[in-house]
Amino acid sequence: MKQIHSPAKALLFLSAIVFSSVALAAGSDAGKASSSASTIQPKIKKSEGSVTVEGHRIPYTATAGTIILRNKKGKPTASMFYVAYTKRGVKNENHRPVTFFWNGGPGSSTVWMHMGAFGPDRVVPNDDSHTPPAPYKLVNNGYSLLDATDEVFIDAVGTGYSQVIGKDKGGAGKSSDFWGVDGDLKSFAQFITRYLTRNHRWNSPKYLFGESYGTTRASALSAYLEMHDDMDPNGVILLSSIMNFYTDSFNAGNDLPYELWLPTYTAVAAYHHALPNPPKDMQAYLKQVEAFAIGPYAHALAEGNALGDQEKQSIAEKLHEYTGLSTAYLMKANLRVTGMEFEHELLNGNDETVGRLDARFKGPSMDPLSQLAYYDPQAAAISSAYVSAFNDYADKVLHFHEDFRYNPESGKVNQSWNWKHRNPQTGQTWPGLPNVAVDLAQALKYNPDLKVLVNAGYYDLATPFYAAKYQVDHLQIPKSLQGNVKMAYYKSGHMVYAHLPSLKKLHDTVAGFISKTE
């Protein structure tokens, strides 16, 4: 896997799962039967089931279908696929919360949270090692969030079964309308408002739940819905967050990521027993590392070439203590080790690479002599289980069929992404790396009752936990609103729910958050 630079650095690696570039299914045929825009209709398949969550049986209606997006002239532009689960037997549906879920990428479907975290059926992969090939096992998901909220899992345009409806299919859509920060926001906002209207749910408590790049979408969408659709969400739930992309961009002259990723390097090295002096109290030790990262380490990096040899050696020795990497390697790296270099180097003595999305996983190094990790052992370990299980589930349980392939990850969407973002406060369009922390701050000010829950895994080398904390701590909000944002930490990686004890904690944390804010 090549290292990706500039804004695209975050592309394939911020998905819930990393795939090699996967082209959109050839010949996407949504709407093929008619060339008339007026006859393009949404598809709906309903079924019923039940799930037992922490000992309580919950009957539900499952709806697998599409919602057609339209432009100002009423012409269809895209068909967005979703799967919704609504509890049956509710006396007042409008008082029942509804949560909208999506994964990230950009270019990822939402199969990961659907089949791994909160859907009524959950695929069972191995915890931190490679899952054997099919057949895969689906089980009752005792940690589905159906006990707390109705659920709507949405696939972004160009992923899953969501498709652009172009002029040749009776529509007026084009990929550039959707494959970018701001176009993506508009498509999800239109989907949500159409879903609420179709299902008479405007008066329900509403939540936005994003993972990875999906946290970028959720943060910006919270402000967009408030300002453009007069909709105040009750809560925003972020999992493996990335709002300010400068915290994740290992570019020359930007030392911030090296500082913010250091505590994750420590946690990962400790997990693999690679620290020279393992601490007895890991939580206290991480606090110590955080203080070093934004103190002496940040000062040393800020010195640049003016840093003296003796101080440089001293910092390298401290980094060796905190990462397990050799002092000689750290000196040669000029005290700066990127995430992909760390993944490759930590266990390189054993010719092993640790995972990016979940560094608890490890696998044989593709090239022991390389500088960087060439693949993600976690993605290789569990991707097939999620994708295969969903295809079988959609066919046999949801009874939803299309004549084109379900697209879990789209390299085409990913590589075509427009990273420009319009600042909601100034109206200016920012080129380059987006920072939607501005949007979330505006949403909190505009709606002071809005609550935000930020969830982070200690072993996430895509969106590290301390980078998430840094972004929360730097939200431009008054002290009176700072208590509206809470953080929760897990002994897992990017896909927190891949670790069963963390899934239980995640369920309990999110369910508690919803019950307090609905």
C-alpha positions in Angstrom: 0.0 0.0 0.0 1.5 3.3 -1.0 1.7 6.2 1.4 -0.8 8.9 0.5 0.2 12.5 0.9 -1.5 15.9 1.2 -5.3 15.9 1.8 -5.5 12.5 0.2 -3.3 11.2 3.0 -6.5 10.5 4.9 -8.3 8.9 2.0 -8.0 5.1 2.1 -6.8 5.0 5.7 -9.7 6.8 7.4 -12.3 4.3 6.3 -13.7 1.9 8.8 -11.8 -0.7 6.7 -8.9 -0.2 4.3 -9.2 -1.9 0.9 -7.1 -1.5 -2.2 -8.8 0.9 -4.6 -12.1 -0.7 -5.4 -13.7 0.5 -8.6 -17.4 1.3 -8.6 -19.5 -1.6 -9.9 -19.4 -1.5 -13.6 -22.6 -0.5 -15.3 -24.4 0.8 -12.3 -28.0 0.2 -13.4 -30.1 2.2 -10.9 -33.0 3.5 -12.9 -32.0 1.7 -16.0 -35.5 0.4 -16.8 -36.7 3.9 -17.6 -35.3 7.0 -19.2 -38.0 9.2 -17.7 -36.9 11.0 -14.6 -40.5 11.1 -13.3 -40.7 7.3 -13.2 -37.6 6.7 -11.1 -39.0 5.5 -7.8 -37.5 4.5 -4.4 -37.3 0.8 -3.6 -38.7 -0.6 -0.3 -38.5 -4.1 1.2 -39.9 -4.6 4.7 -39.5 -7.6 7.0 -39.9 -8.3 10.7 -37.6 -9.7 13.4 -36.6 -9.5 17.0 -33.3 -9.0 18.8 -32.5 -9.7 22.5 -30.4 -6.9 23.9 -28.9 -7.4 27.4 -31.7 -9.8 28.3 -34.7 -7.8 26.8 -36.4 -9.0 23.6 -37.1 -6.2 21.1 -39.4 -6.8 18.1 -38.6 -4.6 15.1 -39.5 -3.8 11.5 -36.6 -3.8 9.1 -36.8 -1.6 6.1 -34.2 -1.9 3.3 -34.7 0.6 0.6 -33.6 3.7 -1.3 -34.4 7.4 -1.1 -34.2 9.4 -4.3 -32.3 12.7 -4.0 -33.5 15.5 -6.3 -32.1 18.9 -7.5 -34.0 22.2 -7.4 -35.8 21.4 -10.6 -37.1 18.1 -9.2 -34.9 15.9 -11.3 -33.4 12.8 -9.6 -29.7 13.1 -8.9 -28.9 10.0 -6.7 -30.4 7.0 -5.1 -29.2 6.5 -1.5 -29.5 3.0 0.0 -30.3 2.5 3.7 -31.5 -0.1 6.2 -33.7 1.1 9.0 -34.8 -0.8 12.2 -37.7 0.5 14.1 -39.1 -1.0 17.3 -42.6 -2.4 16.9 -45.4 -1.8 19.5 -44.3 1.7 20.4 -47.3 3.8 21.6 -45.9 7.2 20.6 -43.4 6.8 17.8 -42.6 10.5 17.8 -41.1 10.2 21.3 -38.8 7.4 20.2 -35.3 8.5 19.3 -34.0 7.9 15.8 -30.2 7.7 15.1 -28.6 8.0 11.7 -25.4 6.0 11.2 -22.6 6.2 8.7 -19.0 5.1 8.3 -16.3 7.1 6.6 -13.6 6.8 3.9 -14.5 8.9 2.2 -15.8 6.2 0.0 -16.9 3.7 2.6 -20.3 2.1 2.9 -21.8 1.6 6.4 -21.5 -2.2 6.4 -19.0 -2.0 9.2 -21.1 -0.4 11.9 -24.2 -2.2 10.6 -22.8 -5.7 10.8 -20.2 -5.2 13.5 -21.7 -2.9 16.1 -25.4 -2.0 16.2 -27.5 -4.0 13.7 -29.7 -6.7 15.2 -27.4 -9.4 13.8 -23.7 -9.3 14.2 -20.9 -11.0 12.4 -18.3 -12.8 14.6 -14.7 -12.2 13.5 -11.6 -13.2 15.5 -10.7 -10.6 18.2 -7.1 -9.7 17.2 -6.1 -12.3 14.6 -7.1 -13.4 11.1 -10.6 -14.7 10.8 -10.7 -17.9 8.7 -12.6 -17.9 5.4 -16.3 -18.5 4.9 -18.7 -19.7 6.2 -19.0 -16.8 8.6 -21.2 -16.8 11.6 -24.0 -14.3 12.4 -25.4 -14.1 15.9 -28.0 -12.2 17.8 -26.4 -8.8 18.6 -26.9 -8.4 22.4 -25.4 -4.9 22.0 -27.6 -3.5 19.3 -28.8 0.0 20.1 -32.4 -0.9 19.4 -33.0 -0.8 23.1 -32.3 2.9 23.1 -33.1 4.2 19.6 -34.5 3.3 16.2 -31.6 2.9 13.7 -31.0 4.1 10.2 -27.8 2.9 8.5 -27.0 5.0 5.4 -24.6 4.3 2.5 -22.9 7.4 0.9 -23.5 8.0 -2.8 -21.1 5.7 -4.8 -20.9 3.1 -2.0 -23.1 0.1 -1.1 -26.1 0.2 -3.3 -26.2 4.1 -3.4 -25.8 5.4 -6.9 -25.6 8.6 -9.0 -28.5 8.9 -11.3 -27.0 10.6 -14.4 -28.6 12.1 -17.5 -28.4 8.8 -19.4 -30.6 7.2 -16.7 -33.3 9.9 -16.7 -31.6 11.9 -13.9 -29.4 15.0 -13.6 -26.8 13.8 -11.2 -23.0 13.7 -11.6 -20.4 12.4 -9.2 -18.9 15.8 -8.5 -22.2 16.8 -6.9 -21.5 14.3 -4.1 -17.9 13.4 -3.9 -16.6 16.2 -1.8 -16.9 17.6 1.7 -19.7 20.0 1.0 -21.6 18.0 -1.7 -21.6 15.0 0.7 -23.1 17.2 3.5 -25.9 18.3 1.2 -26.7 14.7 0.1 -26.9 13.4 3.7 -29.0 16.4 4.8 -31.4 15.8 2.0 -31.6 12.1 2.8 -32.3 12.8 6.5 -35.1 15.3 5.8 -36.7 13.0 3.2 -36.5 10.1 5.6 -38.1 12.1 8.4 -40.9 13.3 6.1 -41.6 9.9 4.6 -41.7 8.2 8.0 -43.5 11.0 10.0 -40.5 11.3 12.4 -39.8 15.0 12.5 -40.8 15.3 16.1 -38.6 12.4 17.2 -35.3 13.0 19.1 -32.6 12.9 16.5 -29.0 11.7 16.7 -26.1 11.7 14.2 -23.5 8.9 14.6 -20.4 8.9 12.5 -17.2 6.8 12.4 -13.9 7.9 11.1 -14.4 10.3 8.1 -18.1 9.9 9.2 -17.2 12.1 12.2 -16.1 14.8 9.8 -19.5 14.5 8.1 -21.4 14.4 11.4 -19.6 17.4 12.9 -20.3 19.6 9.8 -23.8 18.2 9.3 -24.8 19.2 12.8 -24.4 22.8 11.9 -25.7 22.4 8.3 -29.0 20.9 9.5 -29.4 23.7 12.1 -28.7 26.5 9.7 -30.3 25.2 6.5 -33.1 22.8 7.6 -34.1 24.4 11.0 -33.4 21.0 12.7 -31.7 20.9 16.1 -30.2 17.4 16.6 -30.3 16.2 20.2 -26.9 14.7 20.0 -23.8 14.0 17.9 -21.9 10.8 18.5 -18.4 10.5 17.1 -16.3 7.3 16.9 -12.6 7.5 16.0 -12.7 11.2 15.3 -11.1 13.4 12.7 -12.3 17.0 12.6 -9.1 18.9 12.0 -7.0 17.2 9.4 -3.9 19.0 10.3 -3.7 16.7 13.4 -3.4 13.8 10.9 -1.1 15.1 8.2 2.5 14.1 8.4 3.7 16.9 6.1 7.0 18.7 6.3 6.8 21.6 8.7 3.7 20.2 10.5 5.0 18.7 13.8 1.6 18.4 15.5 0.8 14.8 14.4 4.1 13.5 15.8 3.1 14.9 19.2 -0.5 13.7 19.2 0.3 10.2 18.0 3.0 9.5 20.6 0.6 8.3 23.3 -0.9 5.8 20.9 2.6 4.5 20.0 3.1 3.9 23.7 -0.2 2.1 24.2 0.5 -0.1 21.1 4.1 -0.9 22.2 2.8 -1.8 25.7 0.2 -4.1 24.2 2.9 -6.0 22.2 5.3 -6.1 25.2 7.8 -3.9 23.4 8.4 -1.2 26.0 11.8 -1.4 27.7 10.3 -0.6 31.1 6.6 -1.7 31.1 4.6 0.5 33.6 2.4 -1.0 36.3 -0.3 1.7 35.9 -0.9 2.1 32.2 -3.5 5.0 32.6 -1.1 7.0 34.7 1.7 6.3 32.3 -0.2 7.5 29.3 -0.9 10.8 31.1 2.8 11.1 31.7 3.4 10.5 27.9 0.8 13.1 27.0 2.5 15.7 29.2 5.8 14.9 27.5 4.3 15.0 24.1 2.9 18.6 24.4 5.8 19.7 26.7 9.5 18.8 26.1 8.8 16.9 22.9 6.8 19.7 21.3 9.4 22.2 22.3 12.2 20.1 20.8 10.4 19.7 17.5 9.6 23.4 17.4 13.4 24.1 17.7 13.9 22.4 14.3 17.5 22.5 13.1 18.4 24.8 16.1 17.9 21.8 18.5 21.2 21.0 20.2 22.8 17.6 19.9 22.7 16.9 23.6 19.0 17.8 23.9 18.2 15.8 20.7 19.9 12.7 22.2 18.0 13.2 25.5 14.6 13.4 23.6 15.5 10.3 21.5 16.2 8.3 24.6 12.9 9.4 26.2 11.1 8.4 22.9 12.8 5.0 23.1 11.4 4.6 26.6 7.9 5.5 25.4 7.8 3.7 22.0 10.2 0.7 22.2 11.9 2.0 19.0 15.7 2.1 19.1 17.4 5.3 20.0 19.5 5.0 16.8 16.4 4.7 14.7 14.8 7.7 16.4 17.9 9.8 15.9 18.1 8.8 12.2 14.4 9.7 11.9 15.1 13.2 13.3 12.8 12.4 16.2 9.8 12.2 13.8 8.2 8.8 13.1 5.0 8.6 11.0 2.2 6.2 11.8 3.1 4.0 8.8 6.8 3.9 9.8 5.8 2.9 13.4 3.5 0.2 12.1 6.4 -1.3 10.2 9.2 -0.8 12.6 7.8 -1.7 16.0 7.9 -5.5 15.5 10.2 -5.5 12.5 12.7 -7.6 14.4 10.2 -10.4 14.0 9.4 -9.4 10.4 5.9 -8.4 11.5 3.7 -5.4 10.9 1.1 -4.1 13.3 -2.4 -2.9 12.1 -3.2 0.7 11.4 -6.9 0.6 12.2 -6.3 -1.7 15.1 -2.7 -2.1 16.2 -3.6 -5.1 18.4 -3.5 -7.0 15.1 -0.2 -8.0 13.5 0.8 -9.9 10.4 3.8 -10.8 8.3 5.6 -7.8 6.8 5.2 -7.6 3.1 8.7 -6.3 2.8 10.9 -6.4 6.0 13.4 -4.0 4.3 10.8 -1.3 3.5 10.4 2.0 5.4 6.6 1.8 5.6 3.8 -0.7 6.3 2.4 -1.9 3.0 -0.9 -3.2 4.2 -3.1 -3.2 7.3 -3.2 -6.6 9.0 -6.6 -5.8 10.7 -8.3 -5.0 7.4 -6.9 -8.2 5.9 -8.1 -10.1 9.0 -11.8 -9.2 9.1 -12.9 -7.5 5.9 -14.1 -10.6 4.1 -16.2 -11.6 7.1 -18.1 -8.3 7.2 -18.7 -8.0 3.4 -19.6 -11.7 2.9 -22.0 -11.7 5.8 -23.8 -8.6 4.7 -24.3 -9.8 1.1 -25.8 -13.0 2.5 -27.9 -11.1 5.0 -29.2 -8.6 2.5 -30.3 -11.4 0.2 -31.8 -13.9 2.7 -33.0 -11.7 5.6 -33.7 -8.3 4.1 -34.8 -9.7 0.7 -33.3 -6.6 -1.0 -31.8 -7.3 -4.4 -30.0 -5.2 -7.0 -28.5 -6.3 -10.3 -25.2 -4.8 -9.4 -22.6 -5.6 -6.8 -22.8 -4.1 -3.3 -19.8 -1.8 -3.0 -18.3 -1.8 0.5 -15.4 0.5 -0.4 -15.0 2.7 -3.4 -11.5 3.8 -4.5 -13.0 5.8 -7.2 -15.0 7.9 -4.7 -12.0 8.2 -2.5 -9.6 9.4 -5.2 -12.1 11.8 -6.6 -12.8 13.6 -3.3 -13.0 17.4 -3.3 -11.5 18.5 0.1 -12.6 22.1 -0.2 -15.0 23.2 2.6 -17.0 26.3 3.1 -16.5 27.9 6.5 -20.0 28.2 7.9 -19.0 31.4 9.9 -17.2 33.4 7.3 -18.6 31.9 4.1 -15.1 31.5 2.8 -14.1 28.2 1.1 -10.9 26.7 2.5 -8.7 24.8 0.1 -6.6 21.9 1.2 -7.1 20.3 4.6 -10.6 20.8 6.1 -11.2 21.7 9.7 -14.9 21.0 10.6 -14.3 21.7 14.3 -15.4 25.2 13.4 -18.7 23.7 12.2 -19.2 21.7 15.4 -18.4 24.7 17.6 -21.0 26.7 15.6 -23.6 24.0 16.1 -23.0 24.0 19.8 -23.4 27.8 20.0 -26.4 27.8 17.8 -28.1 25.1 19.8 -26.7 25.2 23.4 -28.7 22.1 24.3 -26.7 20.0 21.8 -24.6 17.3 23.4 -21.6 15.5 21.9 -20.1 12.2 22.7 -16.6 11.4 21.4 -15.4 7.8 21.5 -11.8 6.8 21.0 -9.7 3.5 21.0 -6.3 3.4 22.5 -4.9 1.2 19.7 -6.1 3.3 16.8 -3.3 4.3 14.5 -5.6 6.1 12.0 -7.3 8.6 14.3 -5.4 8.4 17.6 -7.2 9.0 20.9 -5.0 11.9 22.0 -5.5 13.7 18.7 -9.3 13.4 19.3 -8.8 14.9 22.8 -6.7 17.7 21.3 -9.4 18.6 18.9 -12.1 18.6 21.6 -9.9 20.7 23.9 -9.5 23.3 21.1 -13.1 23.7 20.1 -13.8 27.4 20.0 -16.7 27.4 22.5 -17.3 29.3 25.8 -16.7 27.6 29.1 -20.4 27.3 29.6 -20.7 24.9 26.7 -17.5 22.8 27.3 -19.4 20.4 29.5 -21.7 19.5 26.5 -18.8 17.5 25.0 -17.8 14.2 26.7 -15.1 11.7 25.8 -15.0 7.9 26.4 -12.0 5.6 25.8 -11.7 1.9 24.9 -9.1 -0.8 24.9 -9.6 -1.4 21.2 -8.8 0.2 17.8 -10.5 2.3 15.1 -13.4 -0.1 14.9 -13.9 -0.1 18.7 -16.6 -2.7 18.4 -14.3 -5.4 16.9 -13.3 -6.1 20.5 -16.3 -7.6 22.3 -15.8 -6.1 25.8 -15.4 -2.7 24.1 -18.6 -3.2 22.1 -20.5 -3.8 25.4 -19.0 -0.6 26.9 -19.7 1.3 23.7 -23.3 0.2 23.7 -23.8 1.1 27.4 -22.1 4.5 26.9 -24.1 5.5 23.9 -27.4 4.1 25.2 -26.8 6.1 28.4 -26.0 9.2 26.4 -29.2 8.9 24.4 -31.4 8.3 27.4 -30.0 11.5 29.1 -30.4 13.7 26.0 -33.6 12.5 24.2 
